[in-house]
Amino acid sequence: MKQQVKQQTSKKKFTKSVPAAFAYVTATFNNTLVTLTDPSGNTLSWASAGSAGFKGTRKSTAFAAQRSAHKVYDAIQGYGITKLDVFVKGPGPGRDAVMRALNATGVNISSITDITPMAHNGVRPSKKRRI
């Protein structure tokens, strides 16, 4: 009986040089998500208040959003990002906390854009009630 020997192949680690990136912040009432992408849209790193270790109602705090922004920045320090465009979506309490945390890291924030979806006219009303 022959034993098969599995050879381990090591993955080649390479660092991507990204001078400019986009930060997408989705701030809901229950959680805050931070995603960093390169200009073509490929995700470099992401974090949320839940992945930063917060549970329950503590996920919906500004401090949890700040910690998730620091977690994202720690993951992408090797990319050499100097310029950041921030896109904010949602009404949650983590909107400003994430931007303050990213600004404190020393990255140059060149623009802040609010991409919160706004209803134009709403949905069609239900038919009139007949009694």
Backbone bond lengths (Angstrom), bond angles and torsions (degrees), N, CA, C in turn:
res aa  C-N    CA-C-N  psi(-1)  N-CA   C-N-CA  omega(-1)  CA-C   N-CA-C  phi
1 M - - - 1.442 - - 1.527 109.34 -
2 K 1.297 116.12 123.28 1.458 120.59 -177.83 1.517 110.47 -88.41
3 Q 1.293 115.12 138.68 1.465 119.72 174.76 1.521 108.48 -97.90
4 Q 1.301 113.84 132.86 1.456 118.27 178.85 1.525 108.88 -89.05
5 V 1.299 114.48 128.45 1.453 120.42 179.31 1.524 107.65 -99.73
6 K 1.290 114.57 123.47 1.454 119.88 -178.95 1.522 109.18 -92.73
7 Q 1.314 116.11 121.70 1.447 119.48 178.92 1.526 109.14 -86.37
8 Q 1.295 115.83 135.73 1.448 120.00 178.90 1.512 109.19 -87.38
9 T 1.312 114.32 127.38 1.449 118.96 176.20 1.513 107.75 -105.59
10 S 1.297 115.40 130.46 1.461 119.18 -178.73 1.521 109.32 -90.77
11 K 1.305 114.92 135.89 1.457 119.54 177.48 1.525 108.64 -77.13
12 K 1.297 115.28 138.81 1.454 119.98 -179.43 1.526 108.48 -80.87
13 K 1.301 115.82 121.10 1.455 120.84 178.48 1.519 108.34 -85.62
14 F 1.330 114.64 131.33 1.451 117.87 175.11 1.524 107.91 -135.72
15 T 1.309 113.96 147.70 1.455 118.73 179.83 1.512 108.26 -102.39
16 K 1.299 114.48 132.98 1.447 121.80 -179.01 1.528 108.16 -91.54
17 S 1.302 117.22 134.12 1.454 120.81 178.02 1.524 108.61 -97.22
18 V 1.331 116.12 111.75 1.457 121.91 -177.99 1.531 107.55 -124.16
19 P 1.328 118.62 102.39 1.463 118.75 -178.72 1.531 113.42 -72.86
20 A 1.327 117.19 -31.77 1.464 121.00 -179.34 1.515 109.11 -126.87
21 A 1.331 116.25 144.37 1.464 120.28 -178.36 1.511 109.64 -144.66
22 F 1.330 115.27 168.13 1.450 122.52 176.79 1.518 109.01 -114.12
23 A 1.331 116.75 138.36 1.465 121.76 175.90 1.516 107.54 -115.62
24 Y 1.327 116.33 120.89 1.457 122.27 177.99 1.522 108.29 -105.12
25 V 1.336 116.61 121.62 1.455 122.56 -178.93 1.521 107.55 -113.42
26 T 1.326 116.46 119.33 1.454 121.55 175.23 1.517 107.24 -110.16
27 A 1.324 116.02 108.36 1.463 121.31 -175.47 1.522 109.48 -109.17
28 T 1.322 116.01 103.10 1.459 120.43 176.00 1.524 108.46 -99.34
29 F 1.310 116.03 178.16 1.458 119.13 178.61 1.523 112.01 -74.84
30 N 1.341 117.37 -17.08 1.457 120.92 -177.13 1.522 114.33 -107.18
31 N 1.319 118.52 -20.15 1.463 120.94 -174.45 1.524 109.20 -159.35
32 T 1.317 116.65 165.62 1.461 122.20 175.17 1.513 108.22 -132.98
33 L 1.335 117.14 125.81 1.453 122.98 -179.64 1.520 109.34 -112.43
34 V 1.326 116.76 135.68 1.458 122.60 178.22 1.522 107.73 -124.82
35 T 1.345 116.75 123.61 1.454 121.81 -179.98 1.518 108.97 -125.82
36 L 1.340 117.65 129.87 1.454 121.93 175.52 1.519 108.99 -107.86
37 T 1.327 116.08 129.22 1.459 121.04 -179.63 1.515 109.63 -126.83
38 D 1.330 115.09 159.67 1.455 119.07 172.23 1.536 107.85 -82.90
39 P 1.330 119.04 173.65 1.469 119.97 -175.88 1.523 114.74 -60.61
40 S 1.323 118.77 -23.62 1.461 119.97 178.01 1.522 112.77 -86.14
41 G 1.337 118.12 -3.98 1.456 120.98 174.79 1.516 115.24 101.48
42 N 1.307 118.71 1.60 1.465 121.36 178.72 1.521 109.51 -77.21
43 T 1.322 116.21 131.75 1.451 120.64 -177.09 1.520 111.02 -72.01
44 L 1.324 115.33 126.69 1.462 120.69 175.81 1.519 110.99 -91.13
45 S 1.333 116.34 -42.49 1.460 121.31 179.63 1.521 108.58 -163.10
46 W 1.322 115.81 155.38 1.464 120.10 175.69 1.512 108.29 -147.56
47 A 1.317 115.57 158.76 1.463 121.65 176.12 1.520 107.96 -158.66
48 S 1.307 115.00 157.59 1.456 120.39 175.82 1.520 107.85 -135.13
49 A 1.312 115.08 170.46 1.464 118.58 178.32 1.524 109.77 -64.71
50 G 1.315 117.45 -32.33 1.458 121.09 177.16 1.513 112.17 -69.38
51 S 1.342 117.79 -39.58 1.468 119.73 179.75 1.528 111.33 -75.44
52 A 1.337 116.77 -16.42 1.465 120.29 176.83 1.524 111.48 -81.88
53 G 1.328 117.38 -2.64 1.460 120.55 173.92 1.507 115.14 108.44
54 F 1.324 118.39 7.12 1.458 120.75 -179.79 1.519 109.83 -96.36
55 K 1.334 115.64 144.24 1.465 121.24 179.94 1.514 109.76 -127.73
56 G 1.309 115.60 155.05 1.469 121.01 172.54 1.513 112.94 65.48
57 T 1.326 115.64 -138.02 1.458 120.41 -174.88 1.529 112.21 -72.74
58 R 1.332 118.02 -15.87 1.470 119.18 179.02 1.523 111.75 -73.42
59 K 1.363 117.46 -16.85 1.457 120.17 175.78 1.516 111.77 -66.40
60 S 1.317 117.21 -26.61 1.456 120.65 -174.43 1.525 112.70 -91.46
61 T 1.313 118.44 22.29 1.457 121.21 -179.96 1.526 110.33 -101.56
62 A 1.316 115.34 161.45 1.461 120.89 178.35 1.529 111.00 -69.64
63 F 1.322 117.02 -31.58 1.470 120.46 179.23 1.525 110.88 -65.62
64 A 1.329 117.45 -39.40 1.461 120.83 178.15 1.525 110.52 -65.41
65 A 1.328 117.08 -37.05 1.463 120.71 177.06 1.524 110.62 -66.00
66 Q 1.320 116.45 -38.44 1.460 121.13 178.74 1.519 110.71 -63.92
67 R 1.322 116.93 -42.35 1.464 121.04 178.89 1.521 111.87 -65.22
68 S 1.329 117.36 -36.68 1.464 119.83 178.45 1.530 110.51 -68.18
69 A 1.334 117.87 -35.04 1.465 120.37 176.68 1.524 110.57 -66.14
70 H 1.339 117.79 -40.14 1.465 120.69 176.99 1.527 110.75 -65.66
71 K 1.312 117.46 -35.28 1.463 121.40 179.57 1.529 110.60 -66.16
72 V 1.326 116.75 -40.19 1.462 120.79 177.25 1.522 110.10 -65.11
73 Y 1.326 116.98 -44.47 1.464 119.87 -177.88 1.528 111.44 -65.17
74 D 1.329 117.68 -37.98 1.464 120.13 178.20 1.520 111.42 -62.79
75 A 1.339 116.64 -33.42 1.464 120.24 -178.23 1.521 112.46 -74.66
76 I 1.334 118.49 -24.29 1.465 120.02 -174.36 1.520 113.00 -111.69
77 Q 1.299 118.89 16.69 1.458 120.36 -178.69 1.516 113.30 -62.97
78 G 1.307 118.59 -27.36 1.459 121.49 -179.02 1.515 114.50 -77.42
79 Y 1.315 118.59 -9.22 1.458 121.23 -176.71 1.522 113.41 -81.38
80 G 1.305 118.90 -16.86 1.460 121.91 178.87 1.518 113.48 74.28
81 I 1.320 116.94 39.23 1.460 120.69 -178.91 1.529 109.27 -78.03
82 T 1.331 115.73 128.24 1.458 120.51 178.42 1.521 112.30 -114.84
83 K 1.335 117.36 -28.74 1.462 122.04 -177.14 1.515 109.57 -120.34
84 L 1.329 116.13 137.33 1.459 120.54 -175.46 1.527 109.89 -135.44
85 D 1.321 116.37 131.74 1.461 122.60 172.14 1.517 107.00 -107.04
86 V 1.328 117.52 126.64 1.462 122.24 -174.99 1.525 109.21 -107.03
87 F 1.334 116.35 130.56 1.457 123.53 175.33 1.527 107.54 -117.64
88 V 1.330 116.15 120.24 1.462 121.41 -174.90 1.519 109.10 -109.59
89 K 1.335 116.35 133.79 1.455 121.61 178.52 1.513 108.96 -134.18
90 G 1.323 117.03 130.80 1.452 121.65 173.70 1.510 113.94 107.93
91 P 1.348 116.12 164.95 1.466 121.18 -173.65 1.521 114.80 -101.35
92 G 1.304 119.34 9.23 1.459 121.49 -170.02 1.515 114.84 -71.11
93 P 1.335 116.28 171.43 1.462 121.10 -177.41 1.533 113.79 -74.43
94 G 1.321 119.08 -9.65 1.455 120.94 -177.29 1.508 114.88 -89.66
95 R 1.321 117.41 1.69 1.472 120.69 -177.28 1.524 112.23 -56.45
96 D 1.319 116.57 -57.37 1.461 121.11 -174.91 1.526 111.87 -76.96
97 A 1.323 116.69 -31.31 1.464 120.11 -177.53 1.523 111.52 -64.57
98 V 1.328 117.39 -37.18 1.462 120.38 179.19 1.523 110.36 -67.36
99 M 1.318 116.74 -42.12 1.470 119.13 -179.61 1.525 111.53 -66.91
100 R 1.327 116.66 -37.47 1.466 119.54 176.96 1.525 110.80 -65.54
101 A 1.333 116.24 -39.41 1.470 120.11 -179.98 1.522 111.27 -68.00
102 L 1.341 117.91 -40.40 1.461 120.52 178.76 1.530 110.87 -68.65
103 N 1.313 116.65 -34.72 1.464 120.38 178.21 1.526 110.90 -68.63
104 A 1.320 117.31 -33.88 1.464 121.41 -179.72 1.526 112.37 -70.82
105 T 1.322 118.16 -18.55 1.462 120.65 -179.68 1.517 112.33 -76.64
106 G 1.326 118.10 -14.39 1.449 120.78 178.74 1.511 114.28 100.13
107 V 1.322 117.95 -0.10 1.458 120.99 177.40 1.528 108.56 -77.83
108 N 1.319 117.05 138.81 1.457 121.86 179.79 1.529 109.36 -78.09
109 I 1.332 117.22 112.41 1.469 121.47 177.36 1.527 106.97 -88.14
110 S 1.342 115.94 111.49 1.460 119.76 -174.90 1.521 112.45 -87.11
111 S 1.333 118.43 -32.03 1.466 119.48 179.52 1.516 110.09 -150.81
112 I 1.330 114.71 149.80 1.457 122.60 175.30 1.519 106.82 -126.00
113 T 1.329 116.73 120.49 1.453 121.80 -176.65 1.517 109.68 -122.89
114 D 1.321 116.36 132.93 1.468 121.50 176.84 1.520 108.67 -93.38
115 I 1.334 116.95 116.57 1.461 121.22 -178.80 1.527 110.93 -113.81
116 T 1.334 116.45 29.46 1.452 120.69 178.68 1.522 109.09 -65.38
117 P 1.336 118.33 127.54 1.469 119.19 179.81 1.528 111.30 -69.03
118 M 1.324 116.12 133.18 1.460 121.56 179.19 1.530 108.89 -116.47
119 A 1.319 116.49 134.28 1.455 120.85 178.55 1.523 109.51 -73.32
120 H 1.323 117.10 135.26 1.461 120.82 179.85 1.526 110.46 -80.60
121 N 1.310 116.26 -54.13 1.451 119.73 -174.43 1.530 111.67 -135.55
122 G 1.278 118.02 -3.78 1.457 120.46 -178.66 1.524 112.07 82.12
123 V 1.312 115.24 -177.05 1.459 120.33 179.98 1.520 109.33 -87.57
124 R 1.304 115.78 166.98 1.455 120.79 179.23 1.518 109.39 -67.66
125 P 1.341 117.93 134.27 1.466 119.17 -179.61 1.519 111.59 -69.50
126 S 1.342 115.32 154.79 1.464 119.48 -179.98 1.521 109.81 -70.14
127 K 1.317 115.10 159.52 1.474 118.41 -177.05 1.531 110.95 -64.73
128 K 1.308 115.34 157.06 1.442 121.45 -175.84 1.526 110.71 -63.77
129 R 1.331 115.64 138.02 1.460 120.92 -176.96 1.520 110.64 -75.90
130 R 1.369 115.51 131.89 1.470 120.61 177.21 1.507 109.70 -110.43
131 I 1.281 116.78 129.92 1.475 120.06 -178.82 1.520 109.22 -109.77
